């Protein structure tokens, strides 16, 4: 049988998407215990979705509210719609440069300048590459 015209509705009008950060001792399995949701069950209704991220960002899951106790009593029964997924990525985020190379004019030539306060750290470099190399060497020493 085809879908009735009143059977099609905006999802946003029928359900709510929530997000929680699981406690430090919580595991993905603890989400399936109805008592886990007892303090927020009054806000939930069937078909609501809840994104769950671990406190330390080590895993992510999404659950669908299947049933809520009357008046929120007893918590809520949920089921995974996105199974718990371990989150890992060892890539480093580049930090903004602390220093930059600028042309200081015919007298000062190329300069190494601290970005935060625009203080000239060293000037008189003949080429832009010399100033960049000086900054790179200084950064290595600082690390």
N, C-alpha and C positions, 0 to 999 in steps of 0.2 A: 504494500500500500504506500503511495507517495506521502511525503511529509505534508501535513496540513499547514495552511498559510500562517496560522497562529503558532505553529511549532518552531518557527524561525525567529530568534531574538538575539539582540546584541549580548554577547557573553558578559560584558561589563554590568549589564542590568540584572544578571542572574547569579553572578558569583563575584567574589572579591579575591584579589591576590594580596596575600600578606607576606611578610618577611620577618624571620626571627634569627637571632644569633644564639645557637645552642650553647648551653653552659659549658664550663671548662671540663666537667666530668661526664657530660652527656655523650652518648654514642648514637649512631644511626638507629640501632635496635631500640633504644629507649623511646624513640619517636612513636613507635607502634603501640606503646602502652597507653590506653585511654587516660589514665591518671596523669600522664605527662602534661596533658592539655587542660587539666581541671581549672586552672586559674584564668584561662582565656576562653573556655568553652562557650560562655554566654555570648561572646562576640562572633562565634563561628556559626555557619549554617552549611548544610550539605552542599557539595560541589565547590566550596571555597578551595583555593589553592594556597599552599604555604611554602615559600622558599626557605630552606634552612641552610645556614652556613655555620660551620664549626667556629668556635671561639677563636681558635688559632689559624683559621682558614685552611685547615688540612683536608676538609671534605665538604661536599655540597650535595643536597638532595632536595627533591620537591615532593610534597605529599598532597593528596586530595582528601578533603574531609568527606567521609562516607556517612557518618552518623554522629549526631550530637545528643547527649543525654538531655532529658526534659529539663528546661531551665538551666542547662549547663551542668546539672548534677551528674557526677560520674565521669566528666571529661568528654572526650570525643574519640571516635574511631577513625583512623586515617589509613591510607594505603599509599605506598610509593608510586608516583607516576614517573619520576626520574630517580632511579636507584642511586644510593649514595656513591659518589664518585670522589676518589682521592684527587686532591688538587696539588700539583707539583709543577714547579718550573724553576730551574736553576739559573735562568738568565738574569743578568744584572741590569738594572736601570741606569742609564748614563746620567751622571750628575751634571748640572750646568757648569760651564767653565767659570773659574774664579778670576782668570786673567785673560786678556786679549792683546792682540797686536794692533797698534795704531800708528799712523804716520804723524810725526810731531813737527814736521816742517824741515826746511833745509839745515837748520842748526841742530835740532834734536834727532833728526832722522827717524828711523823706526824705533818704537818704544814698546816695552812690556808694561801694560797698565792693569791694575787691579780694578775689576768691574764695579765692585760695591761702592767704593769711594773715589774712583777715578784717579787714584794715586799712581804716579809713574814710578815703577819699581826699578826700571833700568832703561836707559835710552842710548842713542848713538849707534844702534845696529845698522850696518850698511844695507842689509836686505831684510825683507819680511821673514824669510825662512830662518835667518839667524835669530831673530827675536822669538819666533815660534819654537825653535830648538831650545833656546834658553828657558822659556816657560816650561817646556816639556821636561827638561832636566831638573828644574826646580820642583816640579810636581812629583817626580820620582823620589827626590830626596825627602820631600815632606811626607810621603806615604810610607 
